[in-house]
């Protein structure tokens, strides 16, 4: 078990009895967590929204993620531009939240909403 000293605010290290121990181990992030993160990110993009029935599907392989999004675009938003913004925002949000690399995002526009 490794022990490391954690600095206090201001840079003064804590006494050894307050050192943080690194327990080791793994953290796994399931596909469902990635799907929910991506679905929320879609709704954060102006002019776009997730469609209710399985709007996001994720395939996770190690640290790589493949996503398939079914989205709605608000009329009269430009569809291609909205899809581009969704792709960029979802990629950024999933990568920052999960620490995994988004390899590919397929987007299907399934609805125009007034």
C-alpha positions as CSV (number, residue, x, y, z in Angstrom):
1,X,0.0,0.0,0.0
2,X,1.5,3.3,-1.0
3,X,1.3,6.4,1.2
4,X,1.6,9.9,0.0
5,X,1.5,13.2,1.8
6,X,-1.3,15.6,0.7
7,X,-0.4,19.3,0.9
8,X,-2.7,21.6,2.9
9,X,-4.1,24.7,1.3
10,X,-1.1,27.0,1.2
11,X,1.3,24.2,0.4
12,X,2.1,23.0,3.9
13,X,2.1,19.1,4.0
14,X,-0.1,17.3,6.5
15,X,1.5,15.3,9.3
16,X,2.2,11.7,8.3
17,X,-0.8,10.4,10.5
18,X,-3.1,12.3,8.1
19,X,-1.6,10.9,4.9
20,X,-4.0,9.5,2.3
21,X,-3.6,5.9,1.4
22,X,-4.1,4.8,-2.2
23,X,-6.2,1.6,-2.0
24,X,-5.6,0.6,-5.7
25,X,-8.2,-1.3,-7.6
26,X,-10.4,-0.5,-10.6
27,X,-13.3,1.7,-11.4
28,X,-15.6,0.5,-14.1
29,X,-18.1,2.8,-15.9
30,X,-20.9,0.9,-17.5
31,X,-22.5,1.7,-20.9
32,X,-25.7,2.8,-19.1
33,X,-23.9,5.6,-17.3
34,X,-22.3,6.7,-20.6
35,X,-25.8,6.6,-22.3
36,X,-27.3,8.8,-19.6
37,X,-24.4,11.3,-19.7
38,X,-24.8,11.6,-23.5
39,X,-28.6,11.9,-23.3
40,X,-28.3,14.8,-20.9
41,X,-25.6,16.4,-23.0
42,X,-27.9,16.3,-26.1
43,X,-30.5,18.3,-24.2
44,X,-28.0,20.9,-23.3
45,X,-27.5,21.9,-26.9
46,X,-29.8,24.7,-28.1
47,X,-32.2,23.5,-30.8
48,X,-31.8,19.8,-30.0
49,X,-33.5,17.2,-27.8
50,X,-33.3,13.5,-27.2
51,X,-36.2,11.3,-28.4
52,X,-37.7,9.2,-25.5
53,X,-37.4,5.6,-26.6
54,X,-33.7,4.6,-26.3
55,X,-32.4,7.9,-27.7
56,X,-28.8,7.0,-26.9
57,X,-27.0,3.7,-27.2
58,X,-23.4,3.2,-26.1
59,X,-20.9,0.5,-26.7
60,X,-18.0,0.6,-24.3
61,X,-14.8,-1.3,-25.0
62,X,-12.0,-0.5,-22.5
63,X,-11.6,3.2,-22.7
64,X,-13.2,3.6,-26.1
65,X,-16.8,4.6,-26.6
66,X,-19.1,4.3,-29.7
67,X,-22.3,6.2,-29.5
68,X,-25.5,6.2,-31.5
69,X,-27.9,9.1,-30.9
70,X,-31.5,9.5,-32.0
71,X,-32.3,13.2,-31.7
72,X,-35.0,15.8,-32.4
73,X,-34.2,19.1,-33.9
74,X,-36.3,22.2,-33.3
75,X,-37.7,23.7,-36.5
76,X,-36.4,25.9,-38.1
77,X,-32.9,25.2,-36.7
78,X,-30.4,24.1,-39.4
79,X,-30.2,20.3,-39.1
80,X,-26.6,19.8,-40.1
81,X,-25.3,22.6,-37.9
82,X,-27.3,21.3,-34.9
83,X,-26.0,17.8,-35.4
84,X,-22.4,19.2,-35.5
85,X,-23.0,21.0,-32.3
86,X,-24.5,18.0,-30.6
87,X,-21.6,15.8,-31.7
88,X,-19.0,18.1,-30.3
89,X,-20.8,18.8,-27.0
90,X,-21.7,15.1,-26.4
91,X,-18.1,14.1,-27.1
92,X,-16.7,16.7,-24.7
93,X,-19.2,16.0,-22.0
94,X,-18.8,12.2,-22.1
95,X,-15.0,12.4,-22.2
96,X,-14.8,14.9,-19.3
97,X,-17.3,13.0,-17.2
98,X,-16.2,9.5,-17.7
99,X,-12.5,9.8,-18.7
100,X,-13.2,7.6,-21.7
101,X,-12.4,8.5,-25.3
102,X,-15.3,8.9,-27.6
103,X,-14.2,7.2,-30.8
104,X,-17.3,7.6,-33.0
105,X,-20.8,9.2,-32.8
106,X,-23.6,8.3,-35.2
107,X,-26.5,10.7,-35.2
108,X,-30.0,10.0,-36.6
109,X,-32.4,12.9,-36.9
110,X,-35.8,11.3,-36.2
111,X,-38.0,14.3,-35.6
112,X,-38.5,18.0,-36.3
113,X,-40.2,19.7,-33.4
114,X,-42.1,23.0,-33.8
